[in-house]
Amino acid sequence: MPEKKNIVIGSDHGGFSLKEKLKVFLMKRGYKVKDIGCFNTESCDYPKYAYVVAQEVSSEKFPQGILICKSGIGNSIVANKVKGIRAALCYNLKAARLSRQHNDANLLVLGSLFIKEALAKRMVSAWLTTEFEGGRHLRRVKQIKEIEDRLK
C-alpha cells in the first residue's frame, strides 16, 4: 500500500490555477505530490488527465487523487469509468467529508468555477483527514464493487 502522504493531482486548463495553488498547499503539509498535468492554461482535453490520475489511484500507486476542471463534471465522469475508483464531485465541505465517511471516495473532484481557493483548501484538508466509517457504509461500498465487477 502506498504512503498516505503521497497524492496524485491533475487538471485541465480550467483547473490549472487552482491545481497549482493546491499543490503548494499540499506540499507545505508534507505531501509528496505527483502532478500529471496539465502544465499551463492552454486549452486541452480533460479526459486524458482524468484517466491518468484515476489509473494511478486504481493501480494503488497512490492512495488518493485530486482532479480539477471548470465544473468537475467531466473529470468525475471519466474517473468513475476506471475500475476501483470512487470519484466524488464535491462543491462544499460537508459533501467532501461525507464522500470519505460514507463512500470511501479515493478521488476528490473539484470545479474551479464553483470552488474558490480558500474553500478548496479547507475541502482538501477535510477530505484527506476524514476516515471511512465502515459499518453499514462498507456494505454499500462492497455493493458498488460487485456492480463494477459485473460490468468489466
C-alpha positions as CSV (number, residue, x, y, z in Angstrom):
1,M,0.0,0.0,0.0
2,P,1.4,3.4,-0.9
3,E,2.3,6.0,1.7
4,K,-0.7,8.1,2.8
5,K,1.3,11.3,2.4
6,N,1.5,10.7,-1.4
7,I,-1.1,12.1,-3.7
8,V,-1.6,12.4,-7.4
9,I,-3.2,15.5,-8.9
10,G,-4.3,16.6,-12.3
11,S,-6.4,19.3,-14.1
12,D,-7.3,20.7,-17.4
13,H,-6.7,24.3,-18.4
14,G,-9.8,25.4,-16.5
15,G,-8.5,23.9,-13.2
16,F,-4.8,24.7,-13.7
17,S,-4.6,27.8,-11.5
18,L,-6.4,26.1,-8.6
19,K,-4.3,23.0,-9.1
20,E,-1.1,25.0,-8.8
21,K,-2.3,26.5,-5.5
22,L,-3.4,23.2,-4.1
23,K,-0.1,21.6,-4.9
24,V,1.8,24.2,-2.8
25,F,-0.8,23.8,0.0
26,L,-0.3,20.1,0.0
27,M,3.5,20.2,-0.2
28,K,3.6,22.6,2.8
29,R,1.7,20.0,4.7
30,G,4.2,17.3,3.9
31,Y,2.5,15.6,1.0
32,K,4.6,14.3,-1.9
33,V,2.5,15.4,-4.9
34,K,2.7,13.9,-8.4
35,D,1.3,16.4,-10.9
36,I,0.3,14.7,-14.1
37,G,-0.7,17.9,-15.8
38,C,-1.8,20.0,-17.5
39,F,1.0,22.4,-17.1
40,N,-0.4,25.7,-18.4
41,T,-3.6,27.5,-19.3
42,E,-3.6,26.5,-23.0
43,S,-6.8,24.7,-24.0
44,C,-6.6,20.9,-23.5
45,D,-8.8,17.9,-23.2
46,Y,-9.6,16.9,-19.6
47,P,-10.3,13.1,-20.3
48,K,-6.6,12.3,-20.7
49,Y,-5.6,13.9,-17.4
50,A,-8.6,12.5,-15.5
51,Y,-7.9,9.0,-16.9
52,V,-4.2,9.1,-15.8
53,V,-5.0,10.3,-12.3
54,A,-7.7,7.6,-11.9
55,Q,-5.3,4.9,-13.2
56,E,-2.6,6.0,-10.7
57,V,-5.1,5.5,-7.9
58,S,-6.7,2.4,-9.3
59,S,-3.3,0.7,-9.6
60,E,-2.7,1.6,-6.0
61,K,0.4,3.6,-6.8
62,F,-1.3,6.4,-4.9
63,P,-3.9,6.0,-2.2
64,Q,-5.8,9.1,-3.3
65,G,-6.1,11.7,-6.0
66,I,-7.5,15.1,-6.8
67,L,-8.9,16.3,-10.2
68,I,-9.9,19.8,-11.1
69,C,-11.7,21.2,-14.1
70,K,-14.1,24.1,-14.5
71,S,-17.3,22.2,-13.4
72,G,-15.7,18.9,-12.2
73,I,-18.4,17.0,-14.0
74,G,-16.3,15.8,-16.9
75,N,-13.5,14.7,-14.7
76,S,-15.8,12.8,-12.4
77,I,-17.4,11.0,-15.4
78,V,-14.1,9.9,-16.7
79,A,-12.6,8.9,-13.4
80,N,-15.5,6.8,-12.4
81,K,-15.1,4.7,-15.6
82,V,-11.9,3.3,-14.1
83,K,-12.2,0.2,-12.1
84,G,-11.8,0.7,-8.4
85,I,-12.4,4.5,-8.5
86,R,-14.9,6.2,-6.3
87,A,-14.6,9.8,-7.5
88,A,-16.6,12.3,-5.6
89,L,-17.5,15.7,-7.2
90,C,-17.8,18.0,-4.2
91,Y,-18.8,21.6,-4.1
92,N,-18.9,22.1,-0.3
93,L,-17.1,21.0,2.9
94,K,-19.9,18.7,4.1
95,A,-20.0,16.8,0.8
96,A,-16.2,16.4,0.9
97,R,-16.4,14.9,4.4
98,L,-19.3,12.6,3.6
99,S,-17.7,11.3,0.5
100,R,-14.9,9.9,2.7
101,Q,-17.1,8.9,5.7
102,H,-19.9,7.2,3.7
103,N,-18.4,6.3,0.3
104,D,-14.7,5.8,1.0
105,A,-14.0,8.1,-2.0
106,N,-10.5,7.8,-3.3
107,L,-10.6,10.6,-5.7
108,L,-11.8,14.2,-5.0
109,V,-13.1,16.2,-7.9
110,L,-13.4,20.0,-7.7
111,G,-15.0,22.5,-10.1
112,S,-12.9,25.7,-10.2
113,L,-15.9,27.8,-11.3
114,F,-17.7,27.0,-8.0
115,I,-14.9,26.5,-5.5
116,K,-12.6,29.4,-4.6
117,E,-9.1,28.8,-3.3
118,A,-9.8,29.2,0.5
119,L,-12.7,26.7,0.4
120,A,-10.8,24.3,-1.8
121,K,-8.0,24.2,0.7
122,R,-10.5,23.5,3.6
123,M,-12.2,20.8,1.5
124,V,-9.0,19.1,0.6
125,S,-7.8,19.2,4.1
126,A,-11.0,17.7,5.4
127,W,-11.2,15.1,2.7
128,L,-7.6,13.9,3.3
129,T,-8.1,13.7,7.1
130,T,-11.6,12.2,7.2
131,E,-11.7,8.4,7.7
132,F,-14.1,6.0,6.2
133,E,-16.7,5.0,8.8
134,G,-17.2,1.4,7.6
135,G,-20.2,-0.3,9.2
136,R,-23.3,-0.1,7.0
137,H,-21.4,2.1,4.6
138,L,-18.9,-0.7,4.0
139,R,-21.8,-3.0,2.9
140,R,-22.7,-0.3,0.3
141,V,-19.2,0.2,-0.9
142,K,-18.9,-3.6,-1.4
143,Q,-22.2,-3.5,-3.4
144,I,-20.6,-0.8,-5.7
145,K,-17.6,-3.1,-6.2
146,E,-19.9,-6.0,-7.0
147,I,-21.7,-3.9,-9.7
148,E,-18.3,-2.8,-11.1
149,D,-17.1,-6.4,-11.2
150,R,-20.1,-7.5,-13.2
151,L,-19.6,-4.7,-15.8
152,K,-15.9,-5.4,-16.5
